[in-house]
């Protein structure tokens, strides 16, 4: 008997990346977004890869690149987080009509509890909307196995396949049994077929009919493949999907049936037959009641409990403890799950910008110059400007400029200062800037250029001059891009030069129309990794008047000593903005390089 391959203890995202290697991936694209980013990061770290890989400027672009690779007969994957799927929704909805050739996997990582997201949307709804299969893993091992089989499923039905890991899958570790990487022998070739790939109305109508006809066959196959299964044990049953399957497995009694839903669409006839064997079922799934609604439609007399009747919450992550409470409420089992021990209450520490971050000085200057201004912002590290009172709105990538334009036109005379990062500006900010100029908006746009996509793990972007694989590429000039959008006033500033920054903001305030200020300083974390150091700053305790001006700046490297005088700690990165703020000149450069 052959020995089993030993298991490795892996992050869920690493397991997915390895599955791509085993499947012989040909083409990888994506846009970084927590909790999905590590999949591409892991694949771009592979030595001597046989596949093409890129970080794209946004999710729509990434999706269309990978879809085209599939049309050429290559196996491709596109990665993003759930809100990124909104950006890619346009090509997604049509890709199910055109179909695919090589296996095409769309990884959309959901974030229940919104650990690092602006909402808790459920990507399964997109799969249902687009009429494509969706695989919903419950462990790191399943994340690996489902990712690998998704390519085969895509090729079997000529459809994109949505892989939907959640944060708890992507960022948890588990033992995973791996296979061997399988370098691809495929060569891309695009075979022209306008009736499939040119979606004019005359072609779209028959494509839609063909897509609809595929659905029952897909649903039946998912049962036959064991992705949806049922263990009949009694007259009551629990139906679970995704990570909730793992939680239910911990606590389900032996006399309660267990129905596992790991793939969509659900075969309604199969589900109806299973439900008919039970008097009562409890549906356990995070976020939207996708399974529950299917169960309610398929049930004839079976009572269905879940979110819709209040047995479980619609929001947030689930846990074995929460599910055990629902078991007891439904009369399935007494809640004997151990009560978690009480923890010592610790001080609440809201997330803050790093010491020396360029964003802090920009926000400080904005508040000084525009005391009654409105400050729309965007998705990135700089959203933490909320703690500094310099972020008034944030809804989605690229929205700061467009929301700012709406406010400027709705509230004439109001100072509107929008902030957006360099990567976010290139993602979806450019169109908003064009629109603002075209419609004669009175607005200041500050592009916070830290030379990297920082929040998601320091991935490169078109502004860094390097591709995802480390190859040199032309650097996008944000100044020239802004001018090409029609902006007359474009200025670049060093945000560490507070005096010049304040003067530039005051000058821009007096000018009409759209003004763009580009604040340039590399991310301090990136500088640290590159070994770039500055001398730290120190406080002359005798000159310090304890006025608190430097403390109000909010840098985590500044605190007070036992006498109440300011003190600068080892967190200092040497930006020197505090020295400009100090009214008595008590802060000066000195101390060892870090």
N, C-alpha and C positions, 0 to 999 in steps of 0.2 A: 504493500500500500504506500502510495507516495506521501511524503511528509507535507504537512500544511505549511504554507508560507508564514513565517513569524509575523506577529503584529507589531505595529509601531504606534507610539503614543503621539497623536497628531491633533493639531487644531483642525476644526471642521473645514476651514477654507483651504488648508494645506492638503487635506484629503481630497477635496474637489479638484484642486490643481493636479494632484498626482493621477486622478482618474482621467483627466484630459490627456496626460502623457500616455497612459495605458490605451486610451481610445485612438491614439494616433492623430492628435489634433493638428490641423494645418494652419489655422488662422485664429488669432486672439485679438480682440479689441475691447475697450471699455472706458469708462470714466470713473475715477476714484470716488468712492462713497462708502462710508462706514455703515454696515459691517461687511461690505463685499471686497474691499480693496486688496486684501492679502492674496486673493486668487491670482490676479495678474502679477502682483509683486513676486509671488512664488514662481510663476512661470517665466518671468523676465530674469530671474536669478539662475535659471537653468543654464549650465555650460553647454556650448555647442548645440543650441536648439535647431531643430529642423523646420520649425514653424515660423510664420510671420507674426509679430506682436507689436501692438501700438497702444499708447494712451491716446484717445481721441479728444477733440476739443469739447464735445458734449455727448450725451447718451444717444441722441438721434443720429449723429454722425457715426458713432461707434456701431449702432445697430445696422445702419445701411451698409457700412463696410462689410460687416460679418455676413449679412444677408447676401450680398453680392458674391462673396467667397463661396457660400453654399450653392448659389446658382451656377458657379463654375465647377461644381462637383467636389468641393473641399469640405472637410469637417471644420466647423467654426463655432466659437463661443463668444458671446458678448456679455460683459458683466457690468452691473450697476446696483445701486440700492433702490428701494421701492419708489421713492419720489423721482428717481431718475427715469423710471419706466413711464412716468407722465410725459417727460420730454421726448421719449422714444415712442409714444403711443401712436403717433401718426403712421410711421412705417409698420409698426406692430400690427395694427388693424388690417392693413392691406397684405402683409406678408402671408397671412393664413389663406388669402385668396390665391395669390401667385403660387404658394407652396414653395417647397425647397427641393434641392437635389442632394447635395452632401448634407450630413447631419448638422443641424443648426440648433444650438442650445442658447436660450436666453436666461441668464442667471440674474434674478431680481431678489436681492436679500431684504426681507422684511424686518421691521424693528418694533415689535410689540413693546409697550411701555415708553416708546420714543426716547431711548437712551441717548441717541445722538441725532435726532430727526425732528422735523417740524410737525409730523403727524404720524398716525399709526395705520396707514392704509394697508389693505390686504391684496397682495398681487394675484391671489386666486381669482379675484373678480375680473381682472384683466384677461386671464386665461379663458374664463367663461365668456367674456365679452367678445374676445377674438376667436373663440371656438378652436383653441389649441390645447393639447395635453399639458397638464401641470403635475410635476412630481414634488412631493412635500415630505422631505426626510425627517426622521425622528431621532437620529443619532449621527455621530461622525461617520460611522461605518455606512449607514444608509446614504449619507451625503455623498460619500465616495461611490457607492454602488449605483445610486440613482443617476449621478452625473455621467458615469460610464455608459449606463444603459440608455440614457436620454438620446445619445447620438444614434443608436440603433433604432430607437422608437421613432425618431425624426425621419430617418431614412425609410422605415417601413411604411409610414403613412404620408411621407412627403410634406410634413408640417413642421413649423418651429415647435420646440418643446420648451416650456417654461420650467426652470428649476427654482424652487422657492425655499431656500434655507432662511431661518430666522437668526437673529442675533445670538440666541442661546445655542444654536447649531454652529454658526460661523465662528464664534469666539470661545467655545468650550473645547476641551480636549477629550479624546477618548482613544481606546485601542482600536486600530484599524488594520485589517488584513489587506495588503496591497498586492497588485500584480506587477508585471514587468512593463516598463515603457515600450511603446511600439512605434518606432519612427515611421512616418507616413510615406508610402510609395506613390501617392496620388500626384497627378499633375493637373493644374487647373485649366479648364477649357470652357468658354462660354458658348453655348449652342443657341443661336437666335431662335426665338419663338414668341413673336409679338402677341399672339393670343393668350399667352400665359403671363408675360412680363410687362405688357403695356396695358395698364388698367383703365382704358377708356370704357364708357358705359356698355358698349356692345360686347366687350370682353368680360367685364365685371359680372354681368348677370349670370352667364353660365358658370363662371368660376365660383360664385356664391352657392349655386345649386350643388355643385360638386363638393364644396366644403361641407355643406349641411348633410349630404349623404354619407360622409365619412364618419360622422359623430357616433352612431350606434356601434359601428365596427371598432372604433377606438375604445369606447367604453367597455365593450365585451372583452377586448384583448387585455385591458388593464386587470380584469378579474382573472383571466386565464393565466396571465403572467405572475399572478400572486401578489400584485401590488395592492389590491384591495381584497381583503379576506375576512372570514368570520369563524370564530370558535363558538359553537353552540353548547351552552352549559346549563341553561335554565330558562325560565320564562321572562326574566328581566335581562336587559343588555345595556352595555355601554358602547357607544360609537365614538371613536376618537380619531383625530388627524394630527399630523405633524409632531412636534415635540411633545404634545399632550399624550401621545401614545406611550412614550417612555414614562411619564408621570403616572398614568393609569396602571401600567404594568406593575408598579410598586405596591399598589394598594387594592387592586380589584379582587373581590372574593372569588373562591373557586366555583360557586354556584351561579355566578353572573356571566352571561355570554359577553364575548369581547369581539367587536367588529372594528377592524382597522382600515381606515381610508388614507392611503398614501398617494393616490393619483386621481386625477380628474380628466375627463368627465366621469361621473359615477353612473354605472349601468343601472338604470331605474328598475328594470325587470328583476335583476339580481337583488337589488336592495329591497324591493317590495316583497320578494320571496323570503328574504331573511327576516324582515320586520314582521311578517305574518306569523312567525314562530314565537313571537314575544308579545306580552301584554303591555310592556312599558319599556322605554329606552331613555337613556340620558346621553345627550350629545355633548362631547367635550372638544372644543376647538378654540384656538386663540383668534381674536379679532372678529371678522364677519361670520354670520351664521350660514355659511355655504353648505356644509353638510346637513345642518339642521333643517334648512329649507328644502333640501332634496329629500330628507326623511319625511317631512310633513307632506310633501307631494306624493311620496310613494306609499305612505301608510294608509291602510283602510280603517282599521280599528285600534291599532297600537297607539298608546299615549306617548307623545314625544316631549321630553323636557330638555331645556337648554337655556340659551340666552333669552329667547323670545318670551318665556314665561318667568324669567327672573331667577332661575336656579343658578345661573352663572353670569358673570359680568361680561359686557361687550368689550370693555377696555382692558389694556394692560397684559402683562404676562401671567400665565397660570403657574401653579406649583402643586406638588402632591398634597400639601396641607389644604389649599383652597379647594381642590377637587374632592378631597375626603369630606369636606363640609357639604359639598353638593350631593355626594353619595348619601349622607345621612338625611339631608333634606328630602331627597327623593325616596327614602326608605329602602335604599339598596344595601346599606351596611352602616353600622355604628361607627362614628368617627373616633378612631383610636389612634389617629396620627399624633406622634409626639408633639407637645407644645414647645415651640422653640424657646430656648432660654432667654431671659431678659438680658439686654446688653446695656452697658453704661452709656448714658446719653453724652454725646460729644458735641462740641460747638459746631454749629453749621458753618461750613466753609464754602461759599459760592465759588464757582470757577472764575479765575481771573487771568488776565494777560500776563505773559512772562515778564520778568525783569528785563528792561531794555527793549521791549517790543516796540517797533515803530508805530503801531496803531495807537498806543497810549498817548504819545505826544501829539499826534494828529487830533485825537478826540479832545485832549486838553485845550489845544489851540482853537478848535471849533467852538468849544464852550465859552472861551474868552471873547472871541470875535462876534459870535452869533448868539447872544444871550437869550433871545426869544425865538431862535430858529427852530425849524422842524428837521429831524435827522433820519430819513429813511436809510436803512442799511440792508445787508445781504447775508448770504450763507458763507460762513468762514470763521476763522479764529476771531476776527474783528466783531462778530456778533456779541462778544463779551464786552464790547463798549457799552452794553446795557448797564453794566455795573457802574459805569462812569457817567451815566445820564446822557450819553451821546448816540443812543440807538432808540428810535421811536417806532419803527416798523421793520419787520422781517417776515416775509411769507414764502419765498422760493428763490431759486437761483436766478440772478439777473434782474430781480424785481425792484431793486433800490432805485434805479434810474427811472423806470416807468411809473412806479408809485410816486416818486418825487415829482415827476412831470404832472401827474394827476392832481397832486396837492398844490403845486405852483399855479396851475390854471384855475383851480377851485378857490384858492385863497390868495388873490392878488396882493402883492406887497409883503407877503411872508418870505422870509429868508429860508430857502430850502437847500440843504446840503446833503447830498447822497454819497454814501461810502460803499465801495465795492472793491473786492480783491482782484489782482491781476488775472488769476485763473478763472474766476467767476465772470469777470468782464469779457474774457475771450469765449467763455461758455455760452452765455446768453445775454450779455450786457451790451454788445455792439449794436444790435437792432434797436434797443431802447434809446441809445445815444443818438442814433440816426433819427429816430422819431422825435426826440426832444428838440433837436436842431431844426428839423423840417417844420415843426409846429411852433417855432419861436418861443421856446420855454425859457423863463427866467429861473435858472437853477445852476448850482455849483455841483460838479461831480468830482469827488476825490477818489482816484484809483490808488488803492493801498498795495503798492508793488513790493512784495517781499521775496520776489524772484523764484517762487516755488509754490506748489499746491500743498500748503502746510498742514491744514487741519486733518487731512486724511492720511498723513504719513509721509509727506515730503516727496510726492511724485513730481516728475518734470512736467512742463507744459510748454506751449509754443513760445513763451517769454523767456525760457531758460537757456535756449540754444542747444538742448540735448533731447534726443528722443527717449522713449521708454527703454530702449536697449543700449543707451549710452552713446549713440552715434551723434556727431555734431550736425546741427541743422541751423538754418538762418534764424536769427533772433527777430521776433516780431517787435517792431518799434511802436510802443504804445502812443508815443507822441505823434508819429506820422499817421497812425491809424485814427487817432482822434481828429487830426486835421483833415484826413480824408473823409471823415464823417461830416465835415462842414463846420467844426468848432474853430472859431477865430482865436479865442484866448486859451492857449495851452501852455502850462508852466510845469517844470519839474523841480522838486524841492527835496532837500535832505531833511527828513523829519527830526533828526537830531539837532539841526540848526534852528532852534526855537524862534530866534529873532527873525530870521528870514521867512520861516513858515508863517508866523503871525502877520508879517508885512504882506506876504503873497495873498493870504486869505482876505486881508483888508482891501487890497487892490482889486481882487476878484469881486468882492462884495459891491463895489461901485460900478461894475461894468454890466451892461445889459446882456440878455441871451444866455446861452449855455457856456459855462466856463469849466474847463477840465484842469485839475491839478493832480499831478502824479507824484506821490510821496514814495521815494525809493530808498530802501535799506534792506539788505538781506535778512531773512529770518534769523534770530539769534541762536536758535537751536541748530540750524544748518551751519552757521558760522562756527559754533562749538565743535560740531562734527568734523569740520574742515580744518580745525586747529587755528582759526583766526581769533586773535585775542586783543583786547584793549586793556589799558591800565584801569584798575578800579578807582572809584572816587572815595574821598574821605571827608569827614566833617571836622572842622576846627571847633572843638567844644566851647572854647572861650568866646569865639565870634558868634556862636549860635544863640539867637535870642528866643528860641523855643516858640517861634511864631506859628509853626505848624504848616507853613506853605508847602514845604516839600512832602509832608505826610499826606496832604490833601491831593497831591498828584497821584497817589495810589500805587506807587511802585512797590512790589513785595520786598525789594531789597532795602527799603528805608523803614526804620523803626526808631523807637526812643530808648535811651539808656535809663539807668536808675534815677537820674536827675531830671529827666524829661527832655533832655537835649536830643537832637536828631542823631541817628547812628546808621551807617551804611554797612550792610552785612556782606558775607561772601557771595550772596546771590547776584551782586552787582556785575553787570556785563560791560560797564564802561561807556554807556551812551552819552552821559554828561548832561542830560536835559535838566536834572535836578539842580545842577550848578547854575543854569540859566534862570531857574525859577527862584532860587534863594535870594531874598532882597538884601542880605547883608554880605554876600560873597563868602559865606562860611564853608561852602562846599567847593572842593577843588580836586583836580586829578592827582593821584598818588597811589601808593600801595602796589602790591605785586600784581603781575599779570596773572589772570586765572588760567 
